[in-house]
């Protein structure tokens, strides 16, 4: 699979990312677009992953810079769980366990294909400090191994002014539940 964008695709995505960066300065106070841009241009495969996030409705934006590792972190910042990543069960094991009415894919398989990771509970809570996300939808989040081993998976949303983390069988899927990703660059 091609994991590089054409020059025109790159240019279009960079314009979208720059516009979003400038419109949402509360998400990345103190960061400079030119430094982010330099990292993006030096990492075409990461730019491809950000395009996958964008194409599936995630609206990726910079939310963190780690001075120790010199890495920027992007999260899906769409108001609701990305539309192009809904109706998916949690992982391949859950997908294989379904005998009928299987979803098209699993969250973990799609995230891997896209080159991103699922938000952890901690990352999800950090995202919610930047705005109100998933007020009508929910998003699968990284599930601890002990929960997954027992057949469950966790998801989160924002209701009544609070982040709620819930559980479901990993094989379940819903039209209003997708997943949010993170990408380090």
C-alpha positions in Angstrom: 0.0 0.0 0.0 1.3 3.5 -0.9 2.2 5.4 2.2 3.2 8.7 0.6 1.0 11.5 -0.6 1.4 13.2 -4.0 2.8 16.7 -3.9 -0.7 18.2 -4.5 -2.2 15.9 -1.7 0.6 17.0 0.7 0.0 20.7 -0.1 -3.7 20.4 0.4 -3.4 18.5 3.7 -0.7 21.0 5.0 -3.1 23.9 4.3 -5.9 22.1 6.2 -3.6 21.4 9.2 -2.2 25.0 9.2 -5.7 26.5 9.1 -6.8 24.2 12.0 -3.6 25.0 13.9 -4.3 28.7 13.6 -8.0 28.5 14.5 -7.4 26.4 17.6 -4.5 28.0 19.4 -5.8 26.9 22.8 -4.8 23.3 21.9 -1.1 24.1 21.4 -0.2 27.3 23.2 3.4 28.4 22.7 3.9 26.1 19.6 5.0 27.5 16.3 3.5 26.3 13.0 6.8 26.6 11.1 8.5 24.1 13.5 5.5 21.7 13.2 5.6 22.1 9.4 9.3 21.3 9.2 8.7 18.0 11.1 5.8 17.1 8.8 7.8 17.8 5.7 10.6 15.6 7.0 8.3 12.6 7.7 6.1 11.8 4.6 4.9 8.6 6.1 3.5 10.4 9.2 1.9 13.0 6.8 0.2 10.0 5.1 -1.1 8.8 8.5 -2.4 12.3 9.2 -4.2 12.3 5.9 -5.8 9.0 6.8 -7.0 10.6 10.0 -8.3 13.6 8.0 -10.0 11.5 5.4 -11.9 9.4 8.0 -13.2 12.6 9.7 -10.8 12.9 12.6 -9.7 16.5 12.1 -6.2 15.9 13.5 -4.5 18.8 15.3 -1.3 19.3 17.4 -2.1 18.9 21.1 1.4 18.4 22.7 5.1 18.9 22.3 7.5 16.8 24.3 10.8 18.8 24.8 12.6 15.6 25.9 11.9 13.6 22.8 11.4 16.6 20.4 8.1 15.0 19.4 4.7 16.6 18.5 1.6 14.7 19.3 -1.5 15.0 17.1 -5.0 13.8 18.3 -8.3 13.5 16.4 -10.0 16.7 17.4 -13.4 16.2 15.6 -16.3 17.2 17.8 -17.8 13.7 17.6 -16.1 10.3 17.1 -14.7 10.3 13.5 -17.5 9.3 11.1 -15.3 7.1 8.9 -14.2 5.0 11.8 -17.5 3.9 13.4 -19.3 0.6 13.6 -16.2 -1.3 14.4 -15.5 -3.9 17.0 -12.4 -3.6 19.2 -9.8 -6.0 17.7 -9.2 -8.9 15.4 -10.0 -11.5 18.1 -13.4 -9.9 18.6 -14.0 -9.7 14.9 -13.1 -13.3 14.4 -15.4 -14.3 17.3 -18.5 -12.9 15.6 -20.4 -15.6 13.8 -22.8 -13.2 11.9 -23.4 -9.5 11.3 -19.6 -8.9 11.3 -18.5 -5.3 11.1 -16.2 -4.3 8.2 -13.1 -4.1 10.4 -11.8 -3.7 13.9 -10.5 -0.6 15.6 -7.1 -2.0 16.3 -6.6 -3.3 12.7 -7.7 0.0 11.2 -5.5 2.0 13.6 -2.5 -0.1 12.7 -3.2 0.2 9.0 -3.5 4.0 9.4 -0.2 4.2 11.4 -1.8 5.6 14.5 -2.5 4.4 18.1 -5.7 4.5 20.0 -6.0 7.2 22.7 -5.4 5.9 26.2 -7.8 6.8 29.0 -5.3 9.4 30.1 -4.9 10.9 26.6 -8.7 10.9 26.2 -9.1 12.9 29.5 -6.4 15.3 28.3 -8.2 15.8 25.0 -11.4 16.7 27.0 -9.5 19.5 28.7 -9.2 21.2 25.2 -13.0 21.2 24.5 -16.1 19.1 24.7 -15.7 16.0 22.5 -18.0 13.0 22.0 -21.1 14.7 23.5 -23.4 12.6 21.2 -21.0 9.7 20.3 -18.5 7.6 22.1 -15.0 6.4 21.3 -13.2 3.1 21.9 -10.0 3.7 23.9 -7.0 1.6 24.6 -8.1 -1.3 26.8 -5.9 -2.7 29.6 -4.8 -6.3 28.9 -6.6 -7.7 32.0 -9.9 -6.4 30.8 -9.4 -7.5 27.2 -8.3 -11.0 28.4 -11.8 -11.3 30.0 -13.5 -10.4 26.7 -14.2 -6.7 27.4 -13.0 -3.4 26.0 -13.5 0.1 27.1 -14.8 3.3 25.6 -15.4 6.8 26.7 -17.6 9.9 26.1 -18.4 13.3 27.6 -21.8 13.8 29.2 -23.1 16.0 32.0 -19.8 17.9 32.2 -17.8 14.8 32.8 -15.7 12.1 31.1 -17.3 8.7 31.5 -15.4 5.4 30.8 -17.5 2.3 30.2 -17.1 -1.3 29.2 -18.6 -3.5 26.6 -17.9 -6.8 25.0 -15.0 -6.3 22.6 -17.1 -7.9 19.8 -19.8 -5.2 20.0 -20.1 -2.3 17.6 -22.4 0.7 17.3 -23.1 3.3 14.7 -22.3 6.1 17.2 -19.0 4.6 18.4 -15.8 5.0 16.6 -12.2 5.7 17.8 -9.9 8.5 18.2 -6.2 8.2 17.3 -2.9 9.7 18.3 0.2 10.2 16.2 3.6 11.2 17.4 5.9 13.0 15.0 
